[in-house]
Amino acid sequence: MAHEEKSKWEKIKQNIKEKWHELTDEDIEYINGDTERLNEKFRERYGKSYDEIERDNMYHN
């Protein structure tokens, strides 16, 4: 199970790097699959939580 989670996180990391250019490699390593850390970094870099940004994008696409 741990291997599956790591593999899933590797795919997610690639998506984050491609889509969210304000997040650094260090940010992504710090996040390490933790949603609370993800939201912390999104608030630092974008001023909104990940969920808020995704919701906004849904309405603007």
PyMOL Python script that loads the backbone (N, CA, C, O; Angstrom):
from pymol import cmd

cmd.read_pdbstr("""\
ATOM      1  N   MET A   1       0.820  -1.200   0.000  1.00  0.00           N
ATOM      2  CA  MET A   1       0.000   0.000   0.000  1.00  0.00           C
ATOM      3  C   MET A   1       0.861   1.259   0.000  1.00  0.00           C
ATOM      4  O   MET A   1       0.544   2.215  -0.709  1.00  0.00           O
ATOM      5  N   ALA A   2       1.930   1.282   0.771  1.00  0.00           N
ATOM      6  CA  ALA A   2       2.790   2.461   0.833  1.00  0.00           C
ATOM      7  C   ALA A   2       3.414   2.749  -0.535  1.00  0.00           C
ATOM      8  O   ALA A   2       3.575   3.910  -0.912  1.00  0.00           O
ATOM      9  N   HIS A   3       3.762   1.702  -1.272  1.00  0.00           N
ATOM     10  CA  HIS A   3       4.330   1.879  -2.613  1.00  0.00           C
ATOM     11  C   HIS A   3       3.314   2.528  -3.546  1.00  0.00           C
ATOM     12  O   HIS A   3       3.667   3.405  -4.336  1.00  0.00           O
ATOM     13  N   GLU A   4       2.057   2.104  -3.461  1.00  0.00           N
ATOM     14  CA  GLU A   4       0.997   2.682  -4.288  1.00  0.00           C
ATOM     15  C   GLU A   4       0.815   4.166  -3.973  1.00  0.00           C
ATOM     16  O   GLU A   4       0.664   4.982  -4.882  1.00  0.00           O
ATOM     17  N   GLU A   5       0.829   4.510  -2.697  1.00  0.00           N
ATOM     18  CA  GLU A   5       0.675   5.901  -2.300  1.00  0.00           C
ATOM     19  C   GLU A   5       1.840   6.743  -2.810  1.00  0.00           C
ATOM     20  O   GLU A   5       1.631   7.864  -3.273  1.00  0.00           O
ATOM     21  N   LYS A   6       3.052   6.225  -2.732  1.00  0.00           N
ATOM     22  CA  LYS A   6       4.224   6.953  -3.214  1.00  0.00           C
ATOM     23  C   LYS A   6       4.134   7.154  -4.723  1.00  0.00           C
ATOM     24  O   LYS A   6       4.439   8.236  -5.225  1.00  0.00           O
ATOM     25  N   SER A   7       3.727   6.139  -5.433  1.00  0.00           N
ATOM     26  CA  SER A   7       3.578   6.231  -6.880  1.00  0.00           C
ATOM     27  C   SER A   7       2.516   7.262  -7.252  1.00  0.00           C
ATOM     28  O   SER A   7       2.701   8.041  -8.187  1.00  0.00           O
ATOM     29  N   LYS A   8       1.423   7.265  -6.530  1.00  0.00           N
ATOM     30  CA  LYS A   8       0.351   8.235  -6.765  1.00  0.00           C
ATOM     31  C   LYS A   8       0.857   9.648  -6.500  1.00  0.00           C
ATOM     32  O   LYS A   8       0.562  10.560  -7.272  1.00  0.00           O
ATOM     33  N   TRP A   9       1.613   9.844  -5.423  1.00  0.00           N
ATOM     34  CA  TRP A   9       2.160  11.155  -5.097  1.00  0.00           C
ATOM     35  C   TRP A   9       3.127  11.622  -6.180  1.00  0.00           C
ATOM     36  O   TRP A   9       3.158  12.810  -6.500  1.00  0.00           O
ATOM     37  N   GLU A  10       3.912  10.718  -6.747  1.00  0.00           N
ATOM     38  CA  GLU A  10       4.845  11.094  -7.818  1.00  0.00           C
ATOM     39  C   GLU A  10       4.082  11.668  -9.016  1.00  0.00           C
ATOM     40  O   GLU A  10       4.519  12.653  -9.611  1.00  0.00           O
ATOM     41  N   LYS A  11       2.967  11.069  -9.369  1.00  0.00           N
ATOM     42  CA  LYS A  11       2.141  11.568 -10.475  1.00  0.00           C
ATOM     43  C   LYS A  11       1.537  12.921 -10.127  1.00  0.00           C
ATOM     44  O   LYS A  11       1.505  13.823 -10.965  1.00  0.00           O
ATOM     45  N   ILE A  12       1.065  13.064  -8.917  1.00  0.00           N
ATOM     46  CA  ILE A  12       0.465  14.324  -8.472  1.00  0.00           C
ATOM     47  C   ILE A  12       1.518  15.429  -8.480  1.00  0.00           C
ATOM     48  O   ILE A  12       1.226  16.552  -8.889  1.00  0.00           O
ATOM     49  N   LYS A  13       2.729  15.129  -8.038  1.00  0.00           N
ATOM     50  CA  LYS A  13       3.820  16.114  -8.032  1.00  0.00           C
ATOM     51  C   LYS A  13       4.054  16.661  -9.429  1.00  0.00           C
ATOM     52  O   LYS A  13       4.219  17.869  -9.604  1.00  0.00           O
ATOM     53  N   GLN A  14       4.071  15.794 -10.415  1.00  0.00           N
ATOM     54  CA  GLN A  14       4.273  16.240 -11.793  1.00  0.00           C
ATOM     55  C   GLN A  14       3.159  17.186 -12.225  1.00  0.00           C
ATOM     56  O   GLN A  14       3.424  18.212 -12.851  1.00  0.00           O
ATOM     57  N   ASN A  15       1.929  16.849 -11.898  1.00  0.00           N
ATOM     58  CA  ASN A  15       0.796  17.711 -12.243  1.00  0.00           C
ATOM     59  C   ASN A  15       0.903  19.063 -11.551  1.00  0.00           C
ATOM     60  O   ASN A  15       0.619  20.094 -12.161  1.00  0.00           O
ATOM     61  N   ILE A  16       1.304  19.070 -10.304  1.00  0.00           N
ATOM     62  CA  ILE A  16       1.455  20.314  -9.550  1.00  0.00           C
ATOM     63  C   ILE A  16       2.525  21.179 -10.202  1.00  0.00           C
ATOM     64  O   ILE A  16       2.320  22.377 -10.396  1.00  0.00           O
ATOM     65  N   LYS A  17       3.660  20.584 -10.539  1.00  0.00           N
ATOM     66  CA  LYS A  17       4.756  21.336 -11.153  1.00  0.00           C
ATOM     67  C   LYS A  17       4.329  21.966 -12.474  1.00  0.00           C
ATOM     68  O   LYS A  17       4.704  23.099 -12.773  1.00  0.00           O
ATOM     69  N   GLU A  18       3.547  21.237 -13.262  1.00  0.00           N
ATOM     70  CA  GLU A  18       3.115  21.734 -14.566  1.00  0.00           C
ATOM     71  C   GLU A  18       2.070  22.842 -14.448  1.00  0.00           C
ATOM     72  O   GLU A  18       2.070  23.783 -15.241  1.00  0.00           O
ATOM     73  N   LYS A  19       1.199  22.737 -13.481  1.00  0.00           N
ATOM     74  CA  LYS A  19       0.056  23.653 -13.393  1.00  0.00           C
ATOM     75  C   LYS A  19       0.299  24.837 -12.466  1.00  0.00           C
ATOM     76  O   LYS A  19      -0.189  25.932 -12.743  1.00  0.00           O
ATOM     77  N   TRP A  20       1.022  24.655 -11.396  1.00  0.00           N
ATOM     78  CA  TRP A  20       1.172  25.683 -10.362  1.00  0.00           C
ATOM     79  C   TRP A  20       2.618  26.143 -10.289  1.00  0.00           C
ATOM     80  O   TRP A  20       3.390  25.661  -9.460  1.00  0.00           O
ATOM     81  N   HIS A  21       2.978  27.067 -11.149  1.00  0.00           N
ATOM     82  CA  HIS A  21       4.355  27.501 -11.313  1.00  0.00           C
ATOM     83  C   HIS A  21       4.913  28.275 -10.125  1.00  0.00           C
ATOM     84  O   HIS A  21       6.130  28.397  -9.982  1.00  0.00           O
ATOM     85  N   GLU A  22       4.046  28.792  -9.283  1.00  0.00           N
ATOM     86  CA  GLU A  22       4.515  29.546  -8.113  1.00  0.00           C
ATOM     87  C   GLU A  22       5.082  28.624  -7.030  1.00  0.00           C
ATOM     88  O   GLU A  22       5.835  29.076  -6.167  1.00  0.00           O
ATOM     89  N   LEU A  23       4.732  27.350  -7.067  1.00  0.00           N
ATOM     90  CA  LEU A  23       5.238  26.408  -6.075  1.00  0.00           C
ATOM     91  C   LEU A  23       6.619  25.913  -6.495  1.00  0.00           C
ATOM     92  O   LEU A  23       6.818  25.471  -7.627  1.00  0.00           O
ATOM     93  N   THR A  24       7.549  25.993  -5.582  1.00  0.00           N
ATOM     94  CA  THR A  24       8.918  25.565  -5.853  1.00  0.00           C
ATOM     95  C   THR A  24       9.063  24.061  -5.611  1.00  0.00           C
ATOM     96  O   THR A  24       8.178  23.421  -5.042  1.00  0.00           O
ATOM     97  N   ASP A  25      10.183  23.520  -6.049  1.00  0.00           N
ATOM     98  CA  ASP A  25      10.486  22.110  -5.763  1.00  0.00           C
ATOM     99  C   ASP A  25      10.536  21.883  -4.255  1.00  0.00           C
ATOM    100  O   ASP A  25      10.093  20.848  -3.756  1.00  0.00           O
ATOM    101  N   GLU A  26      11.081  22.864  -3.537  1.00  0.00           N
ATOM    102  CA  GLU A  26      11.149  22.752  -2.076  1.00  0.00           C
ATOM    103  C   GLU A  26       9.742  22.729  -1.463  1.00  0.00           C
ATOM    104  O   GLU A  26       9.480  21.979  -0.522  1.00  0.00           O
ATOM    105  N   ASP A  27       8.843  23.557  -2.006  1.00  0.00           N
ATOM    106  CA  ASP A  27       7.451  23.544  -1.531  1.00  0.00           C
ATOM    107  C   ASP A  27       6.837  22.167  -1.726  1.00  0.00           C
ATOM    108  O   ASP A  27       6.195  21.625  -0.827  1.00  0.00           O
ATOM    109  N   ILE A  28       7.042  21.614  -2.906  1.00  0.00           N
ATOM    110  CA  ILE A  28       6.435  20.318  -3.233  1.00  0.00           C
ATOM    111  C   ILE A  28       7.008  19.216  -2.347  1.00  0.00           C
ATOM    112  O   ILE A  28       6.275  18.335  -1.898  1.00  0.00           O
ATOM    113  N   GLU A  29       8.309  19.261  -2.096  1.00  0.00           N
ATOM    114  CA  GLU A  29       8.902  18.270  -1.194  1.00  0.00           C
ATOM    115  C   GLU A  29       8.355  18.438   0.224  1.00  0.00           C
ATOM    116  O   GLU A  29       8.100  17.450   0.912  1.00  0.00           O
ATOM    117  N   TYR A  30       8.176  19.676   0.657  1.00  0.00           N
ATOM    118  CA  TYR A  30       7.608  19.950   1.981  1.00  0.00           C
ATOM    119  C   TYR A  30       6.183  19.406   2.078  1.00  0.00           C
ATOM    120  O   TYR A  30       5.805  18.826   3.095  1.00  0.00           O
ATOM    121  N   ILE A  31       5.401  19.593   1.026  1.00  0.00           N
ATOM    122  CA  ILE A  31       4.006  19.129   1.013  1.00  0.00           C
ATOM    123  C   ILE A  31       3.954  17.613   1.175  1.00  0.00           C
ATOM    124  O   ILE A  31       3.208  17.098   2.007  1.00  0.00           O
ATOM    125  N   ASN A  32       4.744  16.907   0.384  1.00  0.00           N
ATOM    126  CA  ASN A  32       4.896  15.451   0.493  1.00  0.00           C
ATOM    127  C   ASN A  32       3.574  14.701   0.660  1.00  0.00           C
ATOM    128  O   ASN A  32       3.472  13.767   1.457  1.00  0.00           O
ATOM    129  N   GLY A  33       2.571  15.123  -0.100  1.00  0.00           N
ATOM    130  CA  GLY A  33       1.285  14.428  -0.088  1.00  0.00           C
ATOM    131  C   GLY A  33       0.337  14.833   1.014  1.00  0.00           C
ATOM    132  O   GLY A  33      -0.763  14.288   1.100  1.00  0.00           O
ATOM    133  N   ASP A  34       0.721  15.765   1.856  1.00  0.00           N
ATOM    134  CA  ASP A  34      -0.102  16.199   2.991  1.00  0.00           C
ATOM    135  C   ASP A  34      -1.008  17.350   2.552  1.00  0.00           C
ATOM    136  O   ASP A  34      -0.513  18.414   2.179  1.00  0.00           O
ATOM    137  N   THR A  35      -2.322  17.150   2.592  1.00  0.00           N
ATOM    138  CA  THR A  35      -3.257  18.167   2.108  1.00  0.00           C
ATOM    139  C   THR A  35      -3.224  19.443   2.942  1.00  0.00           C
ATOM    140  O   THR A  35      -3.451  20.528   2.407  1.00  0.00           O
ATOM    141  N   GLU A  36      -2.952  19.338   4.220  1.00  0.00           N
ATOM    142  CA  GLU A  36      -2.845  20.549   5.045  1.00  0.00           C
ATOM    143  C   GLU A  36      -1.639  21.378   4.621  1.00  0.00           C
ATOM    144  O   GLU A  36      -1.714  22.604   4.540  1.00  0.00           O
ATOM    145  N   ARG A  37      -0.546  20.709   4.354  1.00  0.00           N
ATOM    146  CA  ARG A  37       0.645  21.415   3.883  1.00  0.00           C
ATOM    147  C   ARG A  37       0.414  22.003   2.490  1.00  0.00           C
ATOM    148  O   ARG A  37       0.879  23.101   2.185  1.00  0.00           O
ATOM    149  N   LEU A  38      -0.310  21.259   1.651  1.00  0.00           N
ATOM    150  CA  LEU A  38      -0.651  21.753   0.315  1.00  0.00           C
ATOM    151  C   LEU A  38      -1.422  23.063   0.428  1.00  0.00           C
ATOM    152  O   LEU A  38      -1.084  24.043  -0.235  1.00  0.00           O
ATOM    153  N   ASN A  39      -2.443  23.082   1.258  1.00  0.00           N
ATOM    154  CA  ASN A  39      -3.231  24.294   1.437  1.00  0.00           C
ATOM    155  C   ASN A  39      -2.407  25.420   2.041  1.00  0.00           C
ATOM    156  O   ASN A  39      -2.590  26.582   1.678  1.00  0.00           O
ATOM    157  N   GLU A  40      -1.507  25.094   2.951  1.00  0.00           N
ATOM    158  CA  GLU A  40      -0.620  26.101   3.548  1.00  0.00           C
ATOM    159  C   GLU A  40       0.216  26.781   2.460  1.00  0.00           C
ATOM    160  O   GLU A  40       0.320  28.007   2.427  1.00  0.00           O
ATOM    161  N   LYS A  41       0.805  25.985   1.579  1.00  0.00           N
ATOM    162  CA  LYS A  41       1.639  26.542   0.519  1.00  0.00           C
ATOM    163  C   LYS A  41       0.816  27.307  -0.507  1.00  0.00           C
ATOM    164  O   LYS A  41       1.281  28.323  -1.025  1.00  0.00           O
ATOM    165  N   PHE A  42      -0.388  26.852  -0.816  1.00  0.00           N
ATOM    166  CA  PHE A  42      -1.251  27.590  -1.740  1.00  0.00           C
ATOM    167  C   PHE A  42      -1.635  28.944  -1.146  1.00  0.00           C
ATOM    168  O   PHE A  42      -1.687  29.944  -1.861  1.00  0.00           O
ATOM    169  N   ARG A  43      -1.899  28.978   0.141  1.00  0.00           N
ATOM    170  CA  ARG A  43      -2.212  30.258   0.785  1.00  0.00           C
ATOM    171  C   ARG A  43      -1.005  31.194   0.746  1.00  0.00           C
ATOM    172  O   ARG A  43      -1.158  32.391   0.506  1.00  0.00           O
ATOM    173  N   GLU A  44       0.186  30.657   0.980  1.00  0.00           N
ATOM    174  CA  GLU A  44       1.403  31.475   0.935  1.00  0.00           C
ATOM    175  C   GLU A  44       1.651  32.036  -0.462  1.00  0.00           C
ATOM    176  O   GLU A  44       1.962  33.218  -0.611  1.00  0.00           O
ATOM    177  N   ARG A  45       1.514  31.199  -1.477  1.00  0.00           N
ATOM    178  CA  ARG A  45       1.886  31.583  -2.837  1.00  0.00           C
ATOM    179  C   ARG A  45       0.760  32.271  -3.610  1.00  0.00           C
ATOM    180  O   ARG A  45       1.018  33.159  -4.423  1.00  0.00           O
ATOM    181  N   TYR A  46      -0.493  31.862  -3.358  1.00  0.00           N
ATOM    182  CA  TYR A  46      -1.610  32.355  -4.157  1.00  0.00           C
ATOM    183  C   TYR A  46      -2.660  33.123  -3.354  1.00  0.00           C
ATOM    184  O   TYR A  46      -3.540  33.756  -3.937  1.00  0.00           O
ATOM    185  N   GLY A  47      -2.578  33.073  -2.032  1.00  0.00           N
ATOM    186  CA  GLY A  47      -3.537  33.788  -1.201  1.00  0.00           C
ATOM    187  C   GLY A  47      -4.874  33.089  -1.059  1.00  0.00           C
ATOM    188  O   GLY A  47      -5.817  33.662  -0.514  1.00  0.00           O
ATOM    189  N   LYS A  48      -4.969  31.850  -1.544  1.00  0.00           N
ATOM    190  CA  LYS A  48      -6.191  31.057  -1.463  1.00  0.00           C
ATOM    191  C   LYS A  48      -5.818  29.599  -1.207  1.00  0.00           C
ATOM    192  O   LYS A  48      -4.689  29.176  -1.457  1.00  0.00           O
ATOM    193  N   SER A  49      -6.797  28.840  -0.700  1.00  0.00           N
ATOM    194  CA  SER A  49      -6.566  27.407  -0.535  1.00  0.00           C
ATOM    195  C   SER A  49      -6.663  26.726  -1.896  1.00  0.00           C
ATOM    196  O   SER A  49      -7.196  27.293  -2.850  1.00  0.00           O
ATOM    197  N   TYR A  50      -6.154  25.532  -1.972  1.00  0.00           N
ATOM    198  CA  TYR A  50      -6.239  24.745  -3.198  1.00  0.00           C
ATOM    199  C   TYR A  50      -7.690  24.588  -3.627  1.00  0.00           C
ATOM    200  O   TYR A  50      -8.003  24.744  -4.807  1.00  0.00           O
ATOM    201  N   ASP A  51      -8.579  24.280  -2.689  1.00  0.00           N
ATOM    202  CA  ASP A  51      -9.994  24.098  -3.012  1.00  0.00           C
ATOM    203  C   ASP A  51     -10.609  25.367  -3.579  1.00  0.00           C
ATOM    204  O   ASP A  51     -11.396  25.302  -4.524  1.00  0.00           O
ATOM    205  N   GLU A  52     -10.264  26.521  -3.018  1.00  0.00           N
ATOM    206  CA  GLU A  52     -10.779  27.793  -3.528  1.00  0.00           C
ATOM    207  C   GLU A  52     -10.305  28.043  -4.961  1.00  0.00           C
ATOM    208  O   GLU A  52     -11.078  28.492  -5.807  1.00  0.00           O
ATOM    209  N   ILE A  53      -9.050  27.752  -5.220  1.00  0.00           N
ATOM    210  CA  ILE A  53      -8.509  27.949  -6.558  1.00  0.00           C
ATOM    211  C   ILE A  53      -9.178  27.004  -7.546  1.00  0.00           C
ATOM    212  O   ILE A  53      -9.568  27.426  -8.635  1.00  0.00           O
ATOM    213  N   GLU A  54      -9.317  25.748  -7.187  1.00  0.00           N
ATOM    214  CA  GLU A  54      -9.976  24.779  -8.068  1.00  0.00           C
ATOM    215  C   GLU A  54     -11.426  25.179  -8.336  1.00  0.00           C
ATOM    216  O   GLU A  54     -11.902  25.059  -9.465  1.00  0.00           O
ATOM    217  N   ARG A  55     -12.118  25.644  -7.323  1.00  0.00           N
ATOM    218  CA  ARG A  55     -13.510  26.075  -7.483  1.00  0.00           C
ATOM    219  C   ARG A  55     -13.570  27.281  -8.426  1.00  0.00           C
ATOM    220  O   ARG A  55     -14.422  27.328  -9.314  1.00  0.00           O
ATOM    221  N   ASP A  56     -12.679  28.247  -8.241  1.00  0.00           N
ATOM    222  CA  ASP A  56     -12.627  29.415  -9.125  1.00  0.00           C
ATOM    223  C   ASP A  56     -12.349  28.998 -10.557  1.00  0.00           C
ATOM    224  O   ASP A  56     -12.986  29.504 -11.481  1.00  0.00           O
ATOM    225  N   ASN A  57     -11.411  28.084 -10.758  1.00  0.00           N
ATOM    226  CA  ASN A  57     -11.077  27.618 -12.104  1.00  0.00           C
ATOM    227  C   ASN A  57     -12.255  26.912 -12.767  1.00  0.00           C
ATOM    228  O   ASN A  57     -12.444  27.021 -13.979  1.00  0.00           O
ATOM    229  N   MET A  58     -13.040  26.196 -11.983  1.00  0.00           N
ATOM    230  CA  MET A  58     -14.182  25.482 -12.509  1.00  0.00           C
ATOM    231  C   MET A  58     -15.189  26.470 -13.102  1.00  0.00           C
ATOM    232  O   MET A  58     -15.809  26.177 -14.124  1.00  0.00           O
ATOM    233  N   TYR A  59     -15.353  27.607 -12.489  1.00  0.00           N
ATOM    234  CA  TYR A  59     -16.313  28.597 -12.950  1.00  0.00           C
ATOM    235  C   TYR A  59     -15.771  29.475 -14.065  1.00  0.00           C
ATOM    236  O   TYR A  59     -16.549  30.107 -14.779  1.00  0.00           O
ATOM    237  N   HIS A  60     -14.459  29.531 -14.231  1.00  0.00           N
ATOM    238  CA  HIS A  60     -13.874  30.393 -15.249  1.00  0.00           C
ATOM    239  C   HIS A  60     -13.465  29.654 -16.508  1.00  0.00           C
ATOM    240  O   HIS A  60     -13.058  30.286 -17.483  1.00  0.00           O
ATOM    241  N   ASN A  61     -13.561  28.344 -16.515  1.00  0.00           N
ATOM    242  CA  ASN A  61     -13.173  27.575 -17.719  1.00  0.00           C
ATOM    243  C   ASN A  61     -14.336  27.372 -18.628  1.00  0.00           C
ATOM    244  O   ASN A  61     -14.195  26.751 -19.682  1.00  0.00           O
TER     245      ASN A  61
END
""", "prot")
cmd.dss("prot")
cmd.show_as("cartoon", "prot")
cmd.util.cbc("prot")
cmd.orient("prot")
